[in-house]
Amino acid sequence: MTRIWITRAQPGAEATAERVTALGLEALVAPVLAVRDLPARIDLAGVGALAFTSANAVRAFATRCEARALPVFAVGAATATAAAAAGFGEVVSAEGDVSDLARLIKDRAENLTGTVLHPGATEPAGNLPGALSNAGVEARALALYETAPVEAPKLVLDGIATITGVLVHSPKAALRLAVILADQSVAHMTAYALSPEVCAPLAGLAWGQVIAAPLPTEDALLSLLIRTTPRKAT
């Protein structure tokens, strides 16, 4: 059976694994990063909206703050779904990347009263507050968690020859993956990246292929996986 390594951090890795398994593929969950909460204080004074660029950010905010009345801007469907599940009533998705999210917020800026707060990681993908500030929209970031590298998963390294493909969701995960696989043969493997930015750190390894999803969403990533790998007969 075609075996796909899922490198994203928990709890998102399990959700991805369920989707991969539903495609008739074997999902190997072995994160290369771990999410760790930071002791940050959430101050909503003067905040008119929230902007989330990951489901992890939604979870980190929602577990510490009960406020749900603020409008939410989400980078994509998965983040928007997480926000709705957390109890936010007004959620709009950019269905794209950080640049798309910045454009969405800018287009709706006249309806905002206050700062756009961007809760997220210490090293977020892209600079949303910077893009908004450049567009004349007041915004600030709030680091609620960090993603830290984990040790190379032994079950993966021992069975590297059995792995057909690897899903990579972020540039930071790609950097860590490149370190883990530096001394491994990966010519038989395909790296499926969420975006061209995720591909870049993988360029130093001799992969069979490195392919970027046409859109920076997991739906697009898994559609790419469907098109390029055989599925189990049903």
GUKETI-883447 format. One record per residue (C-alpha): x, y, z; chain; residue in one letter; residue number from 1. Coordinates in Angstrom, 1 decimal. Each point is the difference from the previous one (the first is absolute). Example, Ala and Ser with C-alpha at 12.3 -4.5 7.8 and 13.67 -1.06 7.14 Angstrom:
% residues 2
atom px:12.3, py:-4.5, pz:7.8, mol:A, type:A, seq:1
atom px:1.4, py:3.4, pz:-0.7, mol:A, type:S, seq:2
//
This chain:
% residues 234
atom px:0.0, py:0.0, pz:0.0, mol:A, type:M, seq:1
atom px:1.1, py:3.5, pz:-0.7, mol:A, type:T, seq:2
atom px:1.4, py:1.5, pz:3.2, mol:A, type:R, seq:3
atom px:-0.2, py:3.8, pz:0.7, mol:A, type:I, seq:4
atom px:1.9, py:1.7, pz:2.8, mol:A, type:W, seq:5
atom px:-1.9, py:2.8, pz:1.6, mol:A, type:I, seq:6
atom px:2.5, py:2.5, pz:1.6, mol:A, type:T, seq:7
atom px:-2.3, py:2.7, pz:1.3, mol:A, type:R, seq:8
atom px:-0.3, py:0.6, pz:3.7, mol:A, type:A, seq:9
atom px:-2.8, py:-1.4, pz:2.2, mol:A, type:Q, seq:10
atom px:-2.9, py:0.3, pz:0.2, mol:A, type:P, seq:11
atom px:-0.3, py:0.8, pz:-3.7, mol:A, type:G, seq:12
atom px:2.0, py:-3.1, pz:-0.9, mol:A, type:A, seq:13
atom px:-2.7, py:-2.3, pz:1.1, mol:A, type:E, seq:14
atom px:-2.7, py:1.9, pz:-2.0, mol:A, type:A, seq:15
atom px:2.3, py:-0.2, pz:-3.1, mol:A, type:T, seq:16
atom px:0.6, py:-3.7, pz:0.6, mol:A, type:A, seq:17
atom px:-3.8, py:-0.7, pz:0.0, mol:A, type:E, seq:18
atom px:-0.3, py:1.7, pz:-3.4, mol:A, type:R, seq:19
atom px:3.0, py:-1.9, pz:-1.4, mol:A, type:V, seq:20
atom px:-1.3, py:-3.3, pz:1.2, mol:A, type:T, seq:21
atom px:-3.4, py:0.7, pz:-1.6, mol:A, type:A, seq:22
atom px:1.8, py:0.3, pz:-3.3, mol:A, type:L, seq:23
atom px:1.1, py:-3.7, pz:0.3, mol:A, type:G, seq:24
atom px:3.6, py:0.9, pz:1.0, mol:A, type:L, seq:25
atom px:1.9, py:-0.9, pz:3.1, mol:A, type:E, seq:26
atom px:0.6, py:3.0, pz:2.3, mol:A, type:A, seq:27
atom px:3.2, py:0.0, pz:2.1, mol:A, type:L, seq:28
atom px:-0.4, py:2.8, pz:2.6, mol:A, type:V, seq:29
atom px:3.5, py:1.1, pz:1.2, mol:A, type:A, seq:30
atom px:0.1, py:3.8, pz:0.6, mol:A, type:P, seq:31
atom px:3.3, py:1.8, pz:-0.4, mol:A, type:V, seq:32
atom px:-1.2, py:3.0, pz:2.1, mol:A, type:L, seq:33
atom px:-2.0, py:0.3, pz:3.3, mol:A, type:A, seq:34
atom px:-2.3, py:2.8, pz:1.0, mol:A, type:V, seq:35
atom px:0.8, py:1.6, pz:3.4, mol:A, type:R, seq:36
atom px:-2.2, py:2.6, pz:1.6, mol:A, type:D, seq:37
atom px:1.6, py:3.3, pz:1.2, mol:A, type:L, seq:38
atom px:-1.0, py:1.9, pz:3.1, mol:A, type:P, seq:39
atom px:-1.3, py:3.0, pz:-1.8, mol:A, type:A, seq:40
atom px:-2.8, py:2.3, pz:1.3, mol:A, type:R, seq:41
atom px:-2.9, py:0.7, pz:-2.4, mol:A, type:I, seq:42
atom px:-1.1, py:3.7, pz:0.1, mol:A, type:D, seq:43
atom px:-2.9, py:0.8, pz:-2.2, mol:A, type:L, seq:44
atom px:-0.2, py:3.7, pz:0.9, mol:A, type:A, seq:45
atom px:-0.4, py:1.9, pz:-3.3, mol:A, type:G, seq:46
atom px:-0.2, py:-3.1, pz:-2.1, mol:A, type:V, seq:47
atom px:-2.6, py:0.0, pz:-2.7, mol:A, type:G, seq:48
atom px:0.7, py:-3.4, pz:-1.7, mol:A, type:A, seq:49
atom px:2.0, py:-3.1, pz:0.2, mol:A, type:L, seq:50
atom px:2.1, py:-1.5, pz:-2.9, mol:A, type:A, seq:51
atom px:1.1, py:-3.6, pz:0.2, mol:A, type:F, seq:52
atom px:2.5, py:-1.7, pz:-2.4, mol:A, type:T, seq:53
atom px:-0.2, py:-3.5, pz:1.5, mol:A, type:S, seq:54
atom px:-2.4, py:-2.3, pz:1.9, mol:A, type:A, seq:55
atom px:2.7, py:-0.2, pz:2.7, mol:A, type:N, seq:56
atom px:-0.3, py:3.7, pz:0.5, mol:A, type:A, seq:57
atom px:-3.8, py:-0.3, pz:0.4, mol:A, type:V, seq:58
atom px:0.4, py:-2.7, pz:2.6, mol:A, type:R, seq:59
atom px:2.7, py:1.9, pz:1.9, mol:A, type:A, seq:60
atom px:-2.2, py:3.1, pz:0.2, mol:A, type:F, seq:61
atom px:-3.3, py:-1.8, pz:0.7, mol:A, type:A, seq:62
atom px:1.3, py:-2.0, pz:2.9, mol:A, type:T, seq:63
atom px:1.2, py:3.1, pz:1.8, mol:A, type:R, seq:64
atom px:-2.6, py:2.6, pz:-0.9, mol:A, type:C, seq:65
atom px:-3.8, py:-0.3, pz:0.1, mol:A, type:E, seq:66
atom px:-0.7, py:3.0, pz:-2.3, mol:A, type:A, seq:67
atom px:-1.9, py:-1.1, pz:-3.1, mol:A, type:R, seq:68
atom px:-1.7, py:3.2, pz:-1.1, mol:A, type:A, seq:69
atom px:2.8, py:1.4, pz:-2.2, mol:A, type:L, seq:70
atom px:0.0, py:-0.7, pz:-3.7, mol:A, type:P, seq:71
atom px:2.5, py:-2.5, pz:-1.2, mol:A, type:V, seq:72
atom px:2.1, py:0.1, pz:-3.2, mol:A, type:F, seq:73
atom px:1.4, py:-3.5, pz:-0.9, mol:A, type:A, seq:74
atom px:2.7, py:-0.8, pz:-2.5, mol:A, type:V, seq:75
atom px:-1.8, py:-3.1, pz:-1.3, mol:A, type:G, seq:76
atom px:-2.7, py:-2.5, pz:0.4, mol:A, type:A, seq:77
atom px:1.7, py:-2.1, pz:2.7, mol:A, type:A, seq:78
atom px:0.6, py:3.0, pz:2.2, mol:A, type:T, seq:79
atom px:-3.5, py:1.3, pz:-0.6, mol:A, type:A, seq:80
atom px:-1.4, py:-3.3, pz:1.0, mol:A, type:T, seq:81
atom px:2.0, py:0.0, pz:3.2, mol:A, type:A, seq:82
atom px:-1.2, py:3.5, pz:0.8, mol:A, type:A, seq:83
atom px:-3.6, py:-1.0, pz:-0.6, mol:A, type:A, seq:84
atom px:0.4, py:-3.1, pz:2.1, mol:A, type:A, seq:85
atom px:1.5, py:2.2, pz:2.8, mol:A, type:A, seq:86
atom px:-3.2, py:2.0, pz:0.1, mol:A, type:G, seq:87
atom px:0.8, py:3.1, pz:-2.1, mol:A, type:F, seq:88
atom px:-3.1, py:1.1, pz:-1.7, mol:A, type:G, seq:89
atom px:1.3, py:2.3, pz:-2.7, mol:A, type:E, seq:90
atom px:2.8, py:-1.7, pz:-2.0, mol:A, type:V, seq:91
atom px:1.2, py:0.9, pz:-3.5, mol:A, type:V, seq:92
atom px:2.6, py:-2.0, pz:-1.8, mol:A, type:S, seq:93
atom px:2.6, py:1.3, pz:-2.6, mol:A, type:A, seq:94
atom px:0.3, py:-3.5, pz:-1.5, mol:A, type:E, seq:95
atom px:3.7, py:0.6, pz:-0.7, mol:A, type:G, seq:96
atom px:3.2, py:1.1, pz:1.7, mol:A, type:D, seq:97
atom px:1.1, py:2.9, pz:2.2, mol:A, type:V, seq:98
atom px:0.0, py:2.4, pz:-3.0, mol:A, type:S, seq:99
atom px:-3.6, py:-0.9, pz:-0.8, mol:A, type:D, seq:100
atom px:-1.0, py:0.4, pz:3.6, mol:A, type:L, seq:101
atom px:1.6, py:3.5, pz:0.1, mol:A, type:A, seq:102
atom px:-1.9, py:1.0, pz:-3.1, mol:A, type:R, seq:103
atom px:-3.3, py:-1.3, pz:1.5, mol:A, type:L, seq:104
atom px:0.5, py:2.0, pz:3.1, mol:A, type:I, seq:105
atom px:1.0, py:3.1, pz:-1.9, mol:A, type:K, seq:106
atom px:-3.1, py:-0.2, pz:-2.2, mol:A, type:D, seq:107
atom px:-2.2, py:-0.1, pz:3.2, mol:A, type:R, seq:108
atom px:2.1, py:2.5, pz:2.0, mol:A, type:A, seq:109
atom px:-2.7, py:2.7, pz:-0.2, mol:A, type:E, seq:110
atom px:-2.3, py:-2.2, pz:2.1, mol:A, type:N, seq:111
atom px:2.6, py:-0.6, pz:2.7, mol:A, type:L, seq:112
atom px:0.1, py:2.0, pz:3.2, mol:A, type:T, seq:113
atom px:3.3, py:-0.6, pz:1.8, mol:A, type:G, seq:114
atom px:3.2, py:-2.0, pz:-0.4, mol:A, type:T, seq:115
atom px:0.2, py:-3.4, pz:-1.8, mol:A, type:V, seq:116
atom px:1.6, py:-2.4, pz:2.4, mol:A, type:L, seq:117
atom px:2.0, py:-2.9, pz:-1.5, mol:A, type:H, seq:118
atom px:0.4, py:-2.8, pz:2.6, mol:A, type:P, seq:119
atom px:2.5, py:-2.6, pz:-1.2, mol:A, type:G, seq:120
atom px:3.4, py:-1.5, pz:0.2, mol:A, type:A, seq:121
atom px:3.3, py:1.6, pz:0.9, mol:A, type:T, seq:122
atom px:1.1, py:-0.6, pz:-3.6, mol:A, type:E, seq:123
atom px:-3.1, py:0.3, pz:-2.1, mol:A, type:P, seq:124
atom px:-0.1, py:-0.6, pz:-3.7, mol:A, type:A, seq:125
atom px:0.0, py:3.4, pz:-1.6, mol:A, type:G, seq:126
atom px:-0.3, py:3.4, pz:1.7, mol:A, type:N, seq:127
atom px:-3.7, py:0.8, pz:0.2, mol:A, type:L, seq:128
atom px:0.2, py:3.0, pz:2.3, mol:A, type:P, seq:129
atom px:2.7, py:1.5, pz:-2.2, mol:A, type:G, seq:130
atom px:-2.0, py:-0.5, pz:-3.1, mol:A, type:A, seq:131
atom px:-3.1, py:1.5, pz:1.7, mol:A, type:L, seq:132
atom px:2.0, py:3.0, pz:1.4, mol:A, type:S, seq:133
atom px:1.4, py:0.7, pz:-3.5, mol:A, type:N, seq:134
atom px:-3.6, py:0.1, pz:-1.2, mol:A, type:A, seq:135
atom px:-1.0, py:2.5, pz:2.7, mol:A, type:G, seq:136
atom px:-1.8, py:-2.6, pz:2.2, mol:A, type:V, seq:137
atom px:1.1, py:0.1, pz:3.7, mol:A, type:E, seq:138
atom px:1.1, py:-3.5, pz:1.0, mol:A, type:A, seq:139
atom px:2.2, py:-1.8, pz:2.6, mol:A, type:R, seq:140
atom px:1.2, py:-3.6, pz:0.5, mol:A, type:A, seq:141
atom px:-0.3, py:-2.0, pz:3.2, mol:A, type:L, seq:142
atom px:2.1, py:-3.1, pz:0.4, mol:A, type:A, seq:143
atom px:-1.9, py:-2.7, pz:1.8, mol:A, type:L, seq:144
atom px:2.0, py:-3.0, pz:-0.9, mol:A, type:Y, seq:145
atom px:3.2, py:-1.3, pz:-1.6, mol:A, type:E, seq:146
atom px:0.8, py:-2.9, pz:-2.2, mol:A, type:T, seq:147
atom px:3.1, py:-1.8, pz:1.2, mol:A, type:A, seq:148
atom px:2.0, py:-2.7, pz:-1.8, mol:A, type:P, seq:149
atom px:-0.3, py:-3.6, pz:1.3, mol:A, type:V, seq:150
atom px:2.5, py:-2.8, pz:-0.3, mol:A, type:E, seq:151
atom px:0.1, py:-2.0, pz:-3.2, mol:A, type:A, seq:152
atom px:-2.8, py:-2.6, pz:0.3, mol:A, type:P, seq:153
atom px:1.7, py:-3.4, pz:0.2, mol:A, type:K, seq:154
atom px:-2.9, py:-1.9, pz:-1.5, mol:A, type:L, seq:155
atom px:0.4, py:2.2, pz:-3.1, mol:A, type:V, seq:156
atom px:3.7, py:-0.3, pz:-0.4, mol:A, type:L, seq:157
atom px:0.0, py:-3.8, pz:0.5, mol:A, type:D, seq:158
atom px:-2.7, py:-0.3, pz:-2.7, mol:A, type:G, seq:159
atom px:1.0, py:2.8, pz:-2.3, mol:A, type:I, seq:160
atom px:0.1, py:-2.4, pz:-3.0, mol:A, type:A, seq:161
atom px:-3.7, py:-0.8, pz:0.4, mol:A, type:T, seq:162
atom px:-1.1, py:3.6, pz:-0.2, mol:A, type:I, seq:163
atom px:-1.3, py:1.2, pz:-3.3, mol:A, type:T, seq:164
atom px:-0.8, py:3.6, pz:0.7, mol:A, type:G, seq:165
atom px:0.2, py:2.7, pz:2.7, mol:A, type:V, seq:166
atom px:-2.5, py:2.8, pz:0.7, mol:A, type:L, seq:167
atom px:1.6, py:3.3, pz:1.1, mol:A, type:V, seq:168
atom px:-2.2, py:2.8, pz:1.2, mol:A, type:H, seq:169
atom px:2.4, py:2.9, pz:0.9, mol:A, type:S, seq:170
atom px:3.4, py:1.4, pz:-0.8, mol:A, type:P, seq:171
atom px:1.1, py:-0.7, pz:3.6, mol:A, type:K, seq:172
atom px:-1.0, py:-3.7, pz:-0.3, mol:A, type:A, seq:173
atom px:1.9, py:-0.1, pz:-3.3, mol:A, type:A, seq:174
atom px:3.1, py:1.3, pz:1.6, mol:A, type:L, seq:175
atom px:-0.2, py:-2.6, pz:2.8, mol:A, type:R, seq:176
atom px:-0.8, py:-2.8, pz:-2.5, mol:A, type:L, seq:177
atom px:3.1, py:0.9, pz:-2.0, mol:A, type:A, seq:178
atom px:2.1, py:-0.3, pz:3.1, mol:A, type:V, seq:179
atom px:-1.5, py:-3.4, pz:1.0, mol:A, type:I, seq:180
atom px:0.4, py:-1.4, pz:-3.5, mol:A, type:L, seq:181
atom px:3.5, py:1.5, pz:-0.7, mol:A, type:A, seq:182
atom px:1.7, py:-3.5, pz:0.1, mol:A, type:D, seq:183
atom px:-2.9, py:-2.0, pz:-1.5, mol:A, type:Q, seq:184
atom px:-0.7, py:-1.1, pz:-3.5, mol:A, type:S, seq:185
atom px:-3.3, py:1.7, pz:-1.1, mol:A, type:V, seq:186
atom px:0.2, py:-0.7, pz:-3.8, mol:A, type:A, seq:187
atom px:-3.0, py:-2.3, pz:0.3, mol:A, type:H, seq:188
atom px:-2.1, py:2.6, pz:1.8, mol:A, type:M, seq:189
atom px:-2.2, py:2.9, pz:-1.2, mol:A, type:T, seq:190
atom px:-0.2, py:3.1, pz:2.2, mol:A, type:A, seq:191
atom px:-3.5, py:1.6, pz:-0.2, mol:A, type:Y, seq:192
atom px:0.3, py:3.6, pz:1.2, mol:A, type:A, seq:193
atom px:-2.8, py:2.4, pz:0.9, mol:A, type:L, seq:194
atom px:1.5, py:2.8, pz:-2.0, mol:A, type:S, seq:195
atom px:3.1, py:1.0, pz:-2.0, mol:A, type:P, seq:196
atom px:1.4, py:1.6, pz:3.2, mol:A, type:E, seq:197
atom px:-0.2, py:-3.4, pz:1.7, mol:A, type:V, seq:198
atom px:1.9, py:-1.6, pz:-2.9, mol:A, type:C, seq:199
atom px:3.1, py:2.3, pz:0.3, mol:A, type:A, seq:200
atom px:1.5, py:-1.6, pz:3.2, mol:A, type:P, seq:201
atom px:-0.3, py:-3.4, pz:-1.6, mol:A, type:L, seq:202
atom px:2.1, py:0.8, pz:-3.1, mol:A, type:A, seq:203
atom px:3.3, py:-1.4, pz:1.4, mol:A, type:G, seq:204
atom px:-1.2, py:-3.6, pz:0.1, mol:A, type:L, seq:205
atom px:-0.1, py:-2.4, pz:-2.9, mol:A, type:A, seq:206
atom px:-3.8, py:-0.6, pz:0.0, mol:A, type:W, seq:207
atom px:-1.8, py:-2.0, pz:-2.7, mol:A, type:G, seq:208
atom px:-2.2, py:3.1, pz:-0.3, mol:A, type:Q, seq:209
atom px:-0.9, py:3.1, pz:1.9, mol:A, type:V, seq:210
atom px:-3.4, py:1.3, pz:-0.9, mol:A, type:I, seq:211
atom px:-1.9, py:3.0, pz:1.3, mol:A, type:A, seq:212
atom px:-3.8, py:0.2, pz:0.3, mol:A, type:A, seq:213
atom px:-1.6, py:2.5, pz:-2.4, mol:A, type:P, seq:214
atom px:-1.6, py:1.7, pz:3.0, mol:A, type:L, seq:215
atom px:1.3, py:0.2, pz:3.6, mol:A, type:P, seq:216
atom px:-2.9, py:-2.1, pz:1.4, mol:A, type:T, seq:217
atom px:-0.1, py:-3.6, pz:1.2, mol:A, type:E, seq:218
atom px:-2.8, py:-0.7, pz:-2.4, mol:A, type:D, seq:219
atom px:2.3, py:0.9, pz:-2.9, mol:A, type:A, seq:220
atom px:2.9, py:-1.9, pz:1.6, mol:A, type:L, seq:221
atom px:-2.1, py:-3.2, pz:0.3, mol:A, type:L, seq:222
atom px:-1.4, py:0.4, pz:-3.5, mol:A, type:S, seq:223
atom px:3.6, py:0.1, pz:-1.2, mol:A, type:L, seq:224
atom px:0.7, py:-3.2, pz:2.0, mol:A, type:L, seq:225
atom px:-3.0, py:-1.7, pz:-1.7, mol:A, type:I, seq:226
atom px:1.1, py:0.9, pz:-3.5, mol:A, type:R, seq:227
atom px:3.6, py:-1.3, pz:0.5, mol:A, type:T, seq:228
atom px:-0.3, py:-3.1, pz:2.2, mol:A, type:T, seq:229
atom px:-1.8, py:-3.3, pz:-0.4, mol:A, type:P, seq:230
atom px:-2.9, py:-0.7, pz:2.3, mol:A, type:R, seq:231
atom px:-0.9, py:-3.3, pz:1.7, mol:A, type:K, seq:232
atom px:-2.6, py:-2.0, pz:-1.9, mol:A, type:A, seq:233
atom px:-3.5, py:0.0, pz:1.6, mol:A, type:T, seq:234
//
